Each structure stands twice: as C-alpha cells, then as structure tokens.
C-alpha cells in the first residue's frame, strides 16, 4: 500500500505542478478575454434563462432529456459536495487563508471555462441507441477536432470513468462516514451501506430521475447551508474585517507557523487554492458539460449562460461562506483539517448544534454528488464500450460507496486529486483548440439578441 501511495503522490506532484496551474488559469483567462468577459457581464442574463428554464421551451422537448434548470442542478449536484465543506477547509489548512483568494480567482476565470464547455457539449452532442442525447469532452473532441484527435477523447473518457470513483464516490462516502461517526457515533460501514442503498434507488430511474432529485434537493440544501453560514457570519461580524485582511495579505505573502498551523508559502496558497477550487466547481475538468448535453435546448449559448452559474454559485457563494466562517472563527490555526475544521468553526459560533448542522449538510451534499457523478461515469463508459457497459458500471459504482466509507481519508483525497488533473488535461487542450467555435457561436447569438 505504501508503494502505491508513493507512486500516486509522485504522479500528483507532476500533474498538479506549475504546468497544470498555468494550463487551468491560462486557458480560462484566454477564454475570458476571447469572450470579452461575457460570462461575467451577462450573469444577469444567465439567471433569467435559469428561471425560465425550469421547463423546456416550446419546441425544445425533443432536444434533450431534462429542462435546462434540471441540467444545471444535476451538474451542481456533482459540484456542491465535500469540496464546499471539507475541500475549502483543507485548502486553508494547507495553504493558509490566502488560499480562499485563489479559489475566487479560479472561479472568476472558471466561469468562462464552464460556459465554453457547455456550449461545445450542446453543439457537438449525439443521440445514442436509446435515443438519449449524450455529450461532453469526449464527443466534442471526436466531432469537433476530427479523427486525428479521437484518441484524446478516449483518454478523457478513461480518466473520467476512473476519476468518478475518486472525486464523485469514495471521497464523498468517506467524508460523510467520517463526520457522521464523529458527531453521531454511527459506524462507518453503516453509513456506507445506507448511502449505497439510497443511491441505487435513484440510479434505477436514469437521468430523468437524477434530474428530478437534483432539482429538488440541490436548491433546498444550498439555501439552508447559506442561511446557516450567514447566521454564523452575523455573529462573527466584528471579526470579518480581520478575516478579509488575512485572506488578501496571505494570498501574496507567506503565513508563519502558529498554534497547530504548520505555516505555508505563497506557492502553497496558490496551489491548494486553485486545486481545491477546481475540485469544488470542476471548471475545466470536463464533467459538468456531460450533464448540460442532456438539456432540452436548441441553442448552445443559452445553455452555456446557464452552465456558468454553477461555478459562480458553487465557489463565489457557497465556498466563500465556508471560508469566511473558518477564517473569522480563528480555528484554522488549531491543527484540524477537512470537515472537522468546518464543524469546529460552526460550533464556535453555534455551540451544541453547529457541528451537527455541518454533519447533516455534508451528508446531503455528498449524497447528491455521488448521484451526479454516477451519471458522468456512465456516459464515459458508454462512450468507450457502448450502452451495454452502463449496468455493470452502475453496479460497481454502488459497491464502491461502502468501500470508500472505510478507506483512509488522506489516500482517498490523494487519488481524487490526481485523477482530477489527469482528466482535465485533454479537456483543457480541446477547449483551447475549439475556442474559435465558442467565440463564433457567442458572437452570432448576441448579434441576434
């Protein structure tokens, strides 16, 4: 086991080195400038389309499987998860308060990335043997870049099918089992079995059932968590100026060791801020466009404007609330990490029940993430082996949930982090090469509207 962990750690050091950070931020910045900041300037338009997309537009019913709103909720069900609670805490624990600043930068740039992914997903999607609309990086690589690049689509699908077991399955079940055991003394294997049963019940219904569950649960859980976070920030209002000062100061200067905090260089703030930002909002990973490809829409740009809201809501709203609660509480220097740190921060302001609130929120967040990522993995495996491979993959997915609940948290995070980067590389290359298509479709749409 130690040999495997050492090998994965070595790969992680390479794929999450300077090249990856330059690639993620560089492609995102290139797309932002090429789009003339449309994702940021048109955020109001995005919210209008989201509200109007609760049902399919007239004539679009046959253009996909789920309404645009449910497509975003399915994508957000996969992104709003442990990254928003445990991931933010881990970033601050390893990189200091400055890591939150770099999460914000990743999100602002990532809105253009997410927009472009969804535009290409709808533009180059196909219809499978069952008549369902399928799309995502593997399809826009194959259909947009041509035969010479087809191998890159296969590489993405392989990493995507495997990465799902990390970022979307075992990391989630592990974090839930850990926090439920710490707060309610529930055995980890019991949590794993219950989650596997519930997930299996939803997956039987396919994308339409996933969309319905996500459309109901995601808004409810996100709003509930935000209200709780805002209550804590109101209690800590007098500490917020100092918290912001710490975030902006340590984004560009090292943090000295203090209490249980080991200290962190500026590089650590950037590295873990970007890595955890991408882990949370998944902009550039290529996962979300798989969900948006199933949207009932005839226009790629309309879905792109809806899709970019996922990054905005996930990181600039939900992760910011978590980060400010942690930094303002001062507990980030105590030596705790992950969900335990977030629980401690909430409990400081809300004694006796703050930690239970985080435990319940994490359980619901992670449950929807497991559902959303199962769909991503199924689409990747269908691209590789056809629709007949979906059922065996689904069975393996359900089996992995209780197994993940009992694994080492550090090892699970390491594997998830590594696979994230490896699936992001072919997607980011494709986004850069297909950027002229995105720019042209965007110009055409706004010239008419």
C-alpha positions as CSV (number, residue, x, y, z in Angstrom):
1,X,0.0,0.0,0.0
2,X,2.8,2.4,0.8
3,X,4.4,1.8,-2.6
4,X,1.1,2.5,-4.4
5,X,0.6,5.7,-2.3
6,X,4.2,6.9,-3.0
7,X,3.7,6.3,-6.7
8,X,0.4,8.2,-6.8
9,X,2.0,11.0,-4.7
10,X,4.8,11.3,-7.3
11,X,2.3,11.5,-10.2
12,X,0.3,14.0,-8.2
13,X,3.3,16.2,-7.8
14,X,3.8,16.3,-11.6
15,X,0.2,16.7,-12.8
16,X,-0.5,19.4,-10.1
17,X,2.8,21.2,-10.7
18,X,3.2,24.6,-12.3
19,X,2.2,23.3,-15.7
20,X,-1.3,22.4,-14.5
21,X,-1.9,25.7,-12.7
22,X,-0.8,27.6,-15.8
23,X,-3.0,25.4,-18.0
24,X,-6.1,25.9,-15.9
25,X,-5.7,29.6,-15.3
26,X,-4.2,30.3,-18.7
27,X,-7.0,28.6,-20.7
28,X,-9.6,30.2,-18.5
29,X,-8.1,33.6,-18.9
30,X,-7.7,33.1,-22.7
31,X,-11.4,32.1,-23.0
32,X,-12.5,35.1,-20.7
33,X,-10.7,37.6,-22.9
34,X,-11.8,35.9,-26.2
35,X,-15.4,36.1,-25.0
36,X,-14.8,39.7,-24.0
37,X,-15.8,38.8,-20.4
38,X,-19.3,37.7,-21.5
39,X,-19.7,35.2,-18.6
40,X,-19.2,37.9,-16.0
41,X,-21.0,40.7,-17.8
42,X,-24.0,38.5,-18.7
43,X,-24.5,36.9,-15.4
44,X,-27.9,38.6,-15.1
45,X,-29.0,37.1,-18.4
46,X,-27.9,33.7,-17.1
47,X,-30.2,33.9,-14.1
48,X,-33.1,35.0,-16.3
49,X,-32.5,32.0,-18.5
50,X,-32.2,29.7,-15.5
51,X,-35.5,30.9,-14.1
52,X,-37.2,30.4,-17.4
53,X,-35.5,27.1,-17.9
54,X,-37.5,25.3,-15.2
55,X,-39.4,23.7,-18.0
56,X,-38.4,23.1,-21.6
57,X,-39.1,26.0,-24.1
58,X,-41.7,25.4,-26.7
59,X,-40.3,23.1,-29.4
60,X,-37.3,22.0,-27.3
61,X,-39.0,19.0,-25.6
62,X,-37.4,16.6,-28.1
63,X,-34.0,18.3,-28.0
64,X,-32.9,16.7,-24.7
65,X,-34.0,14.7,-21.7
66,X,-34.2,17.3,-18.9
67,X,-35.1,21.0,-18.7
68,X,-32.1,23.5,-18.6
69,X,-32.8,24.1,-14.9
70,X,-32.5,20.4,-14.0
71,X,-29.4,20.1,-16.2
72,X,-27.7,22.8,-14.0
73,X,-29.0,21.2,-10.8
74,X,-27.6,17.8,-12.0
75,X,-24.2,19.5,-12.7
76,X,-24.4,21.3,-9.3
77,X,-25.4,18.1,-7.5
78,X,-22.0,16.8,-8.6
79,X,-20.1,20.0,-7.7
80,X,-21.8,21.1,-4.5
81,X,-20.3,18.4,-2.2
82,X,-17.4,17.8,0.2
83,X,-15.4,20.4,-1.8
84,X,-17.6,23.1,-0.4
85,X,-17.2,22.0,3.2
86,X,-14.1,19.7,3.5
87,X,-12.3,21.0,0.4
88,X,-12.3,24.7,1.5
89,X,-11.1,23.7,5.0
90,X,-8.3,21.5,3.5
91,X,-7.2,24.4,1.3
92,X,-7.0,26.8,4.2
93,X,-5.3,24.2,6.4
94,X,-2.6,23.5,3.8
95,X,-2.3,26.9,2.2
96,X,-3.5,29.4,4.8
97,X,-6.3,32.0,4.5
98,X,-4.8,33.2,1.2
99,X,-5.9,30.0,-0.5
100,X,-9.5,31.4,-0.4
101,X,-8.4,34.3,-2.6
102,X,-7.0,32.0,-5.2
103,X,-10.2,29.9,-5.1
104,X,-12.1,33.2,-6.0
105,X,-9.7,33.9,-8.9
106,X,-10.1,30.3,-10.2
107,X,-13.9,30.7,-10.1
108,X,-14.0,34.1,-11.9
109,X,-11.8,32.6,-14.7
110,X,-13.6,29.3,-14.5
111,X,-17.0,30.8,-15.4
112,X,-15.7,31.3,-18.9
113,X,-14.3,27.7,-18.9
114,X,-17.7,26.3,-17.8
115,X,-19.6,28.4,-20.3
116,X,-17.4,27.2,-23.1
117,X,-17.7,23.5,-22.0
118,X,-21.5,23.6,-22.1
119,X,-21.6,25.5,-25.4
120,X,-19.4,22.8,-27.0
121,X,-21.3,20.0,-25.3
122,X,-24.6,21.0,-26.8
123,X,-23.1,21.9,-30.2
124,X,-21.4,18.5,-30.7
125,X,-23.7,16.2,-28.8
126,X,-25.1,12.9,-30.3
127,X,-28.0,10.6,-29.8
128,X,-27.3,7.1,-28.5
129,X,-29.0,3.7,-29.2
130,X,-31.8,4.6,-26.7
131,X,-32.5,8.0,-28.3
132,X,-30.9,9.9,-25.4
133,X,-28.7,12.9,-26.0
134,X,-25.1,12.3,-25.0
135,X,-22.2,14.7,-25.0
136,X,-19.2,16.1,-23.2
137,X,-15.5,16.5,-23.8
138,X,-15.2,13.0,-25.4
139,X,-17.8,14.0,-28.0
140,X,-16.7,17.5,-28.8
141,X,-13.1,16.2,-29.1
142,X,-14.3,13.5,-31.6
143,X,-16.8,15.6,-33.5
144,X,-15.1,19.0,-33.2
145,X,-11.4,18.2,-33.7
146,X,-11.7,15.2,-36.0
147,X,-10.2,11.7,-36.3
148,X,-6.6,12.7,-35.6
149,X,-7.7,13.8,-32.1
150,X,-10.1,11.0,-31.4
151,X,-7.5,9.3,-29.1
152,X,-7.7,12.3,-26.7
153,X,-11.4,11.8,-26.3
154,X,-10.8,8.1,-25.4
155,X,-8.2,9.3,-22.9
156,X,-10.6,11.7,-21.3
157,X,-13.4,9.0,-21.1
158,X,-11.0,6.6,-19.4
159,X,-9.8,9.1,-16.8
160,X,-13.4,10.4,-16.4
161,X,-14.8,6.9,-15.7
162,X,-12.0,6.2,-13.2
163,X,-12.0,9.7,-11.6
164,X,-15.6,9.3,-10.8
165,X,-14.8,6.7,-8.2
166,X,-12.5,9.2,-6.5
167,X,-13.9,12.7,-6.7
168,X,-17.6,11.6,-7.1
169,X,-17.8,8.4,-5.0
170,X,-15.3,7.3,-2.4
171,X,-14.2,10.9,-1.3
172,X,-17.9,11.7,-0.7
173,X,-18.8,8.5,1.1
174,X,-15.6,8.7,3.2
175,X,-16.2,12.3,4.3
176,X,-19.9,11.5,5.2
177,X,-19.0,8.3,7.1
178,X,-16.2,10.2,9.0
179,X,-18.3,13.2,10.0
180,X,-21.4,11.0,11.0
181,X,-19.1,8.8,13.1
182,X,-17.6,11.8,14.8
183,X,-20.9,13.5,15.6
184,X,-23.4,10.7,15.9
185,X,-21.2,7.7,16.6
186,X,-22.6,5.9,13.5
187,X,-20.3,3.1,12.3
188,X,-18.6,4.0,9.0
189,X,-19.8,0.8,7.3
190,X,-23.4,1.5,8.3
191,X,-23.2,5.0,6.7
192,X,-21.7,3.4,3.6
193,X,-24.5,0.7,3.2
194,X,-27.3,3.3,3.7
195,X,-25.8,5.6,1.1
196,X,-25.3,2.8,-1.4
197,X,-29.0,1.7,-0.9
198,X,-30.3,5.3,-1.4
199,X,-28.1,5.9,-4.5
200,X,-29.1,2.6,-6.1
201,X,-32.8,3.6,-5.7
202,X,-32.2,6.8,-7.6
203,X,-30.0,5.4,-10.3
204,X,-32.7,3.0,-11.4
205,X,-34.6,5.9,-12.9
206,X,-31.7,7.2,-15.1
207,X,-31.0,10.8,-16.0
208,X,-34.7,11.9,-15.6
209,X,-34.9,10.6,-12.0
210,X,-31.4,12.1,-11.3
211,X,-32.6,15.5,-12.7
212,X,-35.8,15.4,-10.6
213,X,-34.0,14.5,-7.3
214,X,-31.2,17.1,-8.0
215,X,-33.8,19.8,-8.9
216,X,-35.5,19.3,-5.6
217,X,-32.5,18.6,-3.2
218,X,-29.8,21.0,-4.5
219,X,-31.7,24.3,-4.1
220,X,-33.0,23.2,-0.7
221,X,-29.6,22.1,0.7
222,X,-27.7,25.1,-0.8
223,X,-30.1,27.7,0.6
224,X,-30.3,26.0,4.0
225,X,-26.5,25.9,4.3
226,X,-26.2,29.5,3.1
227,X,-28.7,30.7,5.8
228,X,-26.8,28.8,8.5
229,X,-23.5,30.3,7.3
230,X,-24.9,33.8,7.1
231,X,-26.1,33.4,10.7
232,X,-22.6,32.5,11.8
233,X,-21.1,35.4,9.9
234,X,-23.6,37.8,11.5
235,X,-22.5,36.5,14.9
236,X,-18.8,37.0,13.8
237,X,-19.5,40.3,12.1
238,X,-16.9,42.2,14.2
239,X,-14.2,39.7,13.1
240,X,-14.9,39.8,9.3
241,X,-12.6,42.8,8.6
242,X,-9.7,40.9,10.1
243,X,-10.7,37.8,8.2
244,X,-10.6,39.6,4.8
245,X,-7.3,41.2,5.8
246,X,-5.8,37.7,6.4
247,X,-7.2,36.4,3.1
248,X,-5.8,39.2,1.0
249,X,-2.5,39.5,2.8
250,X,-1.6,35.8,2.7
251,X,-2.6,35.4,-0.9
252,X,0.7,37.2,-1.7
253,X,2.8,36.6,1.5
254,X,3.8,33.5,3.5
255,X,1.9,32.5,6.6
256,X,4.1,31.9,9.7
257,X,3.6,28.7,11.8
258,X,1.2,29.4,14.7
259,X,-0.7,27.1,17.0
260,X,-1.4,23.8,15.2
261,X,-0.8,25.5,11.8
262,X,2.5,24.5,10.2
263,X,2.9,27.6,8.1
264,X,2.6,28.0,4.4
265,X,4.4,29.6,1.5
266,X,2.6,31.7,-1.2
267,X,3.0,28.8,-3.6
268,X,1.0,26.6,-1.2
269,X,-1.8,29.2,-1.1
270,X,-1.9,29.3,-4.9
271,X,-1.5,25.5,-5.4
272,X,-4.2,24.4,-2.9
273,X,-6.5,27.4,-3.6
274,X,-6.6,26.5,-7.4
275,X,-6.6,22.7,-6.8
276,X,-9.5,22.8,-4.3
277,X,-11.3,25.5,-6.3
278,X,-11.2,23.2,-9.3
279,X,-12.2,20.2,-7.1
280,X,-15.2,22.2,-5.9
281,X,-16.6,23.9,-9.0
282,X,-15.0,21.4,-11.6
283,X,-14.5,24.2,-14.2
284,X,-12.0,22.7,-16.7
285,X,-12.4,19.1,-15.6
286,X,-15.0,18.4,-18.3
287,X,-17.5,16.8,-16.0
288,X,-20.4,19.4,-16.0
289,X,-20.8,19.5,-19.8
290,X,-21.8,15.9,-19.7
291,X,-24.9,16.9,-17.8
292,X,-25.6,20.0,-19.8
293,X,-25.5,17.9,-23.0
294,X,-28.8,16.3,-21.8
295,X,-30.6,19.7,-21.6
296,X,-33.7,20.4,-23.6
297,X,-32.4,23.3,-25.6
298,X,-31.8,24.1,-29.2
299,X,-29.2,26.8,-28.6
300,X,-25.7,26.0,-27.2
301,X,-25.1,29.6,-26.0
302,X,-28.3,29.7,-23.9
303,X,-27.2,26.5,-22.1
304,X,-23.7,28.0,-21.7
305,X,-25.1,31.0,-19.9
306,X,-27.0,28.7,-17.5
307,X,-24.0,26.4,-17.0
308,X,-21.6,29.2,-15.9
309,X,-23.8,30.0,-12.9
310,X,-22.7,26.6,-11.4
311,X,-19.2,28.0,-10.9
312,X,-20.5,31.3,-9.6
313,X,-22.9,29.7,-7.1
314,X,-20.5,26.9,-6.0
315,X,-17.3,28.8,-5.3
316,X,-18.1,32.5,-5.2
317,X,-21.1,32.0,-2.9
318,X,-21.1,28.6,-1.1
319,X,-17.3,28.2,-0.7
320,X,-16.9,31.8,0.3
321,X,-19.4,31.4,3.1
322,X,-17.5,28.3,4.4
323,X,-14.1,30.0,4.1
324,X,-15.2,33.2,5.9
325,X,-16.7,31.1,8.7
326,X,-13.4,29.2,9.2
327,X,-11.1,32.2,9.0
328,X,-13.3,34.6,11.1
329,X,-13.6,31.9,13.8
330,X,-9.8,31.7,14.2
331,X,-9.9,27.9,14.5
332,X,-7.9,27.4,11.3
333,X,-4.7,27.6,13.4
334,X,-5.8,24.7,15.7
335,X,-4.5,21.8,13.6
336,X,-7.8,20.4,12.4
337,X,-8.4,19.8,8.7
338,X,-11.2,18.8,6.4
339,X,-14.8,18.6,7.5
340,X,-13.7,18.5,11.2
341,X,-12.3,22.0,10.8
342,X,-15.5,23.3,9.3
343,X,-17.6,21.6,12.0
344,X,-15.4,23.2,14.7
345,X,-15.8,26.7,13.0
346,X,-19.6,26.4,13.0
347,X,-19.6,25.0,16.6
348,X,-17.6,28.0,17.8
349,X,-20.4,30.4,16.8
350,X,-23.3,28.0,17.3
351,X,-22.4,25.9,20.4
352,X,-24.0,22.5,20.9
353,X,-25.5,22.2,17.4
354,X,-23.2,23.9,14.8
355,X,-21.2,20.7,14.3
356,X,-24.4,18.7,13.8
357,X,-25.6,21.1,11.2
358,X,-22.4,20.7,9.2
359,X,-22.6,16.9,9.5
360,X,-26.2,16.9,8.1
361,X,-25.3,19.4,5.3
362,X,-22.2,17.3,4.3
363,X,-24.3,14.1,4.2
364,X,-26.9,15.7,1.8
365,X,-24.2,17.4,-0.3
366,X,-22.2,14.2,-0.7
367,X,-25.3,12.1,-1.5
368,X,-26.2,14.3,-4.4
369,X,-22.6,14.4,-5.6
370,X,-22.5,10.6,-5.7
371,X,-25.7,10.7,-7.8
372,X,-24.4,13.4,-10.2
373,X,-21.0,11.8,-10.8
374,X,-22.5,8.4,-11.4
375,X,-24.2,9.9,-14.5
376,X,-20.8,11.3,-15.6
377,X,-19.1,8.0,-15.2
378,X,-21.9,6.1,-17.1
379,X,-21.6,8.5,-20.0
380,X,-17.8,8.0,-20.2
381,X,-18.1,4.2,-20.0
382,X,-20.9,4.3,-22.7
383,X,-18.6,6.3,-25.0
384,X,-15.8,3.6,-24.5
385,X,-17.8,0.4,-24.6
386,X,-21.4,1.2,-25.7
387,X,-24.6,1.3,-23.7
388,X,-24.3,-2.4,-22.6
389,X,-21.5,-1.4,-20.2
390,X,-23.6,1.0,-18.2
391,X,-25.3,-1.5,-16.0
392,X,-22.1,-3.3,-14.8
393,X,-20.5,0.2,-14.2
394,X,-23.6,1.2,-12.2
395,X,-23.3,-1.9,-10.0
396,X,-19.6,-1.3,-9.4
397,X,-20.4,2.3,-8.5
398,X,-22.9,1.2,-5.8
399,X,-20.4,-1.3,-4.4
400,X,-17.6,1.3,-4.2
401,X,-19.7,3.5,-1.8
402,X,-19.4,1.4,1.3
403,X,-15.8,0.5,0.5
404,X,-14.9,4.2,0.2
405,X,-16.5,4.9,3.6
406,X,-13.9,2.8,5.3
407,X,-10.7,3.8,3.4
408,X,-8.0,6.2,4.6
409,X,-9.2,9.8,4.1
410,X,-5.7,11.0,3.1
411,X,-5.3,8.3,0.4
412,X,-8.8,8.9,-1.0
413,X,-8.1,12.6,-1.3
414,X,-4.7,12.0,-3.0
415,X,-6.2,9.6,-5.6
416,X,-9.1,12.0,-6.3
417,X,-6.8,15.0,-6.7
418,X,-4.5,13.1,-9.1
419,X,-7.3,11.8,-11.3
420,X,-8.9,15.3,-11.4
421,X,-5.8,16.7,-13.1
422,X,-5.4,13.8,-15.5
423,X,-9.0,14.2,-16.9
424,X,-8.6,18.0,-17.0
425,X,-5.6,18.0,-19.4
426,X,-7.3,16.6,-22.5
427,X,-10.4,18.8,-21.8
428,X,-8.4,22.0,-21.5
429,X,-6.4,21.3,-24.7
430,X,-9.7,20.7,-26.5
431,X,-11.2,23.9,-25.1
432,X,-8.2,25.9,-26.4
433,X,-8.4,24.3,-29.9
434,X,-12.1,24.7,-30.2
435,X,-12.3,28.2,-28.8
436,X,-12.9,29.8,-32.2
437,X,-16.2,27.8,-32.4
438,X,-17.2,29.1,-29.0
439,X,-16.4,32.7,-29.9
440,X,-18.3,32.5,-33.2
441,X,-21.4,30.9,-31.7
442,X,-21.4,33.6,-28.9
443,X,-21.0,36.5,-31.5
444,X,-23.8,35.1,-33.6
445,X,-26.2,34.7,-30.6
446,X,-25.7,38.2,-29.2
447,X,-25.8,39.8,-32.6
448,X,-29.4,38.5,-32.8
449,X,-30.3,39.2,-29.1
